[in-house]
Amino acid sequence: MTKIGFCLPQRDLSLALWRTSVTNLATSLSNEHGFQVAGYEQTGNSLLEQARSMVATEALDDGCDVLLWADDDVTFGSDASRLVLGALQKETMVAAVMPVRDGTKLNAEFEIPEGESINVKFLEHGGLYPINFAGMALTAVHRCVYERMGSLMTRHMMVAGVKTAFPFYRSLIKDIENGIPKRWYGEDVSFCIRARELGFRLWADTYVEAYHHTRKAWSVRDLYQAACLK
């Protein structure tokens, strides 16, 4: 039986609505799709690259086929099951697209061939589009991505005397000049860069509607209404 691991790196801002979203989606994946579902949480750890790495390693050790990341400042509906189904079909990563903190930009960068343009459609007209990277806020990743990545890594102690994990989400620092880093990437973009360097093509499913809770609850629908997306 296919096993789906809900990866929940909680901080101190967990929303009651988030917990409801997770519970409803888990029930849908189990009852409607026949998947085995398990949850993996890392609470009280503000260092996301460490929390994500520890949660991912635990879920993989437990035999999960797909890891579904659901951050605690995001809410969503049952259509998020499309992310899991897409990751299983393509054996890679499929992310939901949503506004970032200021509510005007998206959490993903779409793959645009040089000299070309793309017309990305969202919500009811949305679908799968290749991306360069995306935030992990609501993202499904097939275990084969982690296995390939982990084969090039050393598992090491994340918490002294407690847990070891693969540093899947260790932040990348590139373009170092005279000992000074010129470019630093967050843990989610760093993961995407590693995956792409290993030959995986990453995707966004723009049909899925997810809300990012900052000063208000934002989704791509709000960007359309504000004429930020044409």
C-alpha positions as CSV (number, residue, x, y, z in Angstrom):
1,M,0.0,0.0,0.0
2,T,1.3,3.5,-0.9
3,K,2.2,5.4,2.2
4,I,1.9,9.2,2.4
5,G,3.8,11.1,5.1
6,F,2.4,14.4,6.3
7,C,5.5,16.4,7.2
8,L,4.6,19.2,9.7
9,P,7.5,21.3,10.9
10,Q,5.5,23.4,13.3
11,R,6.6,26.7,14.8
12,D,4.7,28.8,17.4
13,L,2.0,30.1,15.0
14,S,0.0,26.9,14.3
15,L,-3.5,27.7,13.1
16,A,-6.6,25.8,14.1
17,L,-7.7,26.0,10.5
18,W,-4.4,24.5,9.5
19,R,-5.0,21.4,11.7
20,T,-8.4,21.1,10.1
21,S,-7.0,21.2,6.6
22,V,-4.4,18.5,7.4
23,T,-7.0,16.2,9.0
24,N,-9.5,16.6,6.2
25,L,-6.9,16.0,3.5
26,A,-5.5,13.0,5.4
27,T,-9.0,11.5,5.6
28,S,-9.6,12.1,1.8
29,L,-6.3,10.5,0.8
30,S,-7.1,7.5,3.0
31,N,-10.8,7.0,2.2
32,E,-11.0,8.1,-1.4
33,H,-7.6,7.0,-2.7
34,G,-6.8,4.1,-0.4
35,F,-3.4,5.4,0.8
36,Q,-1.9,4.7,4.2
37,V,-1.3,8.0,6.0
38,A,1.0,8.9,8.8
39,G,2.1,12.2,10.4
40,Y,5.6,13.4,11.3
41,E,6.0,16.6,13.4
42,Q,8.9,18.6,14.6
43,T,7.7,21.2,17.1
44,G,9.5,24.1,18.7
45,N,12.4,24.2,16.2
46,S,12.7,27.7,14.5
47,L,15.6,26.5,12.4
48,L,13.6,25.2,9.4
49,E,16.5,23.6,7.5
50,Q,17.1,21.4,10.5
51,A,13.4,20.7,11.2
52,R,12.7,19.8,7.6
53,S,15.7,17.5,7.4
54,M,14.8,15.7,10.6
55,V,11.1,15.3,9.6
56,A,12.0,14.1,6.1
57,T,14.5,11.5,7.4
58,E,12.1,10.1,9.9
59,A,9.3,9.8,7.3
60,L,11.7,8.1,4.9
61,D,12.9,5.7,7.6
62,D,9.3,4.8,8.2
63,G,8.8,3.8,4.6
64,C,6.8,6.7,3.2
65,D,6.5,6.9,-0.6
66,V,5.5,10.6,-0.8
67,L,6.2,13.3,1.7
68,L,3.6,16.0,1.8
69,W,4.8,19.2,3.4
70,A,2.1,21.3,5.0
71,D,3.5,24.4,6.9
72,D,1.4,25.7,9.8
73,D,0.7,29.1,8.2
74,V,-1.1,27.5,5.2
75,T,-4.7,26.2,4.8
76,F,-6.1,24.3,1.8
77,G,-8.8,22.0,0.6
78,S,-9.2,18.5,-0.7
79,D,-7.9,19.5,-4.1
80,A,-4.4,19.4,-2.5
81,S,-4.6,15.6,-3.1
82,R,-3.6,16.5,-6.7
83,L,-0.1,17.3,-5.4
84,V,0.4,13.8,-4.0
85,L,-1.1,12.1,-7.1
86,G,1.2,14.3,-9.3
87,A,4.3,13.4,-7.3
88,L,3.5,9.7,-7.5
89,Q,2.9,9.9,-11.3
90,K,6.0,11.9,-12.2
91,E,8.2,10.6,-9.3
92,T,9.4,14.1,-8.5
93,M,8.2,17.2,-6.6
94,V,4.8,19.0,-7.2
95,A,4.1,22.2,-5.3
96,A,1.1,24.5,-4.7
97,V,1.5,28.1,-5.7
98,M,0.5,30.9,-3.3
99,P,1.5,34.5,-2.4
100,V,4.4,35.1,-0.1
101,R,4.5,37.4,2.9
102,D,3.6,40.7,1.1
103,G,0.7,39.2,-0.8
104,T,1.9,40.4,-4.2
105,K,4.5,37.8,-5.3
106,L,4.3,34.1,-5.7
107,N,6.3,31.4,-3.9
108,A,7.4,29.8,-7.1
109,E,9.6,30.6,-10.1
110,F,8.2,29.1,-13.4
111,E,10.6,27.5,-15.9
112,I,10.7,29.8,-18.9
113,P,12.9,28.7,-21.9
114,E,15.3,31.4,-23.0
115,G,13.7,33.7,-25.6
116,E,10.2,32.3,-24.9
117,S,7.2,33.2,-22.8
118,I,4.6,31.2,-21.0
119,N,1.0,31.9,-20.1
120,V,0.4,30.3,-16.7
121,K,-3.3,29.7,-15.9
122,F,-4.5,29.3,-12.3
123,L,-7.3,27.8,-10.3
124,E,-10.2,26.4,-12.4
125,H,-8.1,26.7,-15.5
126,G,-4.8,25.6,-13.9
127,G,-2.7,22.5,-14.3
128,L,0.9,21.3,-14.1
129,Y,3.7,23.7,-15.1
130,P,7.5,23.2,-14.8
131,I,9.2,25.4,-12.2
132,N,12.8,26.2,-11.2
133,F,11.9,26.3,-7.5
134,A,9.1,26.7,-5.0
135,G,8.6,27.2,-1.3
136,M,7.8,24.0,0.6
137,A,4.7,25.4,2.3
138,L,2.4,22.9,0.6
139,T,4.5,20.5,-1.5
140,A,4.6,16.8,-2.3
141,V,7.9,15.1,-2.9
142,H,8.5,11.5,-4.1
143,R,10.9,9.5,-2.0
144,C,13.1,8.8,-5.0
145,V,14.2,12.5,-4.9
146,Y,15.4,12.1,-1.3
147,E,17.0,8.7,-2.0
148,R,19.1,10.1,-4.9
149,M,20.0,13.1,-2.9
150,G,20.8,11.1,0.2
151,S,23.1,8.8,-1.7
152,L,25.5,11.8,-2.0
153,M,25.2,12.9,1.6
154,T,26.4,11.7,5.0
155,R,23.8,11.2,7.7
156,H,24.9,13.2,10.8
157,M,23.7,14.3,14.2
158,M,21.1,17.1,14.1
159,V,20.4,17.2,17.8
160,A,23.2,16.3,20.2
161,G,22.8,12.7,21.3
162,V,19.2,12.5,20.0
163,K,18.7,12.2,16.3
164,T,20.7,11.8,13.1
165,A,19.4,12.9,9.7
166,F,20.4,13.6,6.2
167,P,20.9,17.4,5.6
168,F,18.4,17.5,2.7
169,Y,17.5,21.1,3.4
170,R,20.9,22.5,4.4
171,S,21.1,26.1,3.0
172,L,23.3,26.6,0.0
173,I,25.9,29.3,-0.1
174,K,27.3,30.0,-3.6
175,D,29.5,32.6,-5.4
176,I,32.0,33.1,-2.6
177,E,34.6,35.8,-3.2
178,N,37.5,36.4,-0.8
179,G,35.7,34.4,1.8
180,I,32.5,36.4,1.5
181,P,29.3,34.7,0.3
182,K,27.6,36.6,-2.5
183,R,24.5,34.4,-2.7
184,W,22.6,32.6,0.0
185,Y,19.6,30.4,-0.5
186,G,16.9,29.4,2.0
187,E,16.3,25.8,2.8
188,D,13.4,25.2,0.4
189,V,15.2,26.8,-2.6
190,S,18.4,25.0,-1.7
191,F,16.5,21.7,-1.8
192,C,15.1,22.5,-5.3
193,I,18.5,23.4,-6.6
194,R,19.9,20.1,-5.4
195,A,17.0,18.2,-7.0
196,R,17.4,19.9,-10.3
197,E,21.1,19.4,-10.3
198,L,20.4,15.7,-10.0
199,G,18.2,15.8,-13.1
200,F,14.7,16.0,-11.5
201,R,12.2,18.3,-13.2
202,L,10.0,20.1,-10.6
203,W,6.4,21.1,-11.1
204,A,3.7,23.3,-9.7
205,D,0.0,22.4,-9.9
206,T,-1.7,25.8,-10.3
207,Y,-5.2,24.2,-10.0
208,V,-4.7,23.8,-6.3
209,E,-5.8,26.7,-4.2
210,A,-3.9,27.3,-0.9
211,Y,-4.0,30.2,1.5
212,H,-0.9,31.7,3.1
213,H,-1.8,33.4,6.4
214,T,0.2,36.5,7.1
215,R,-1.6,39.8,7.8
216,K,-4.5,38.2,6.1
217,A,-5.2,34.9,4.3
218,W,-3.8,35.2,0.7
219,S,-4.3,33.0,-2.3
220,V,-3.7,33.5,-6.0
221,R,-7.4,34.4,-6.3
222,D,-6.5,37.6,-4.4
223,L,-3.8,38.4,-6.8
224,Y,-6.2,38.1,-9.7
225,Q,-8.7,40.4,-8.0
226,A,-5.9,42.9,-7.4
227,A,-4.9,42.7,-11.0
228,C,-1.4,41.6,-10.0
229,L,-1.7,38.5,-12.3
230,K,-2.7,39.0,-15.9
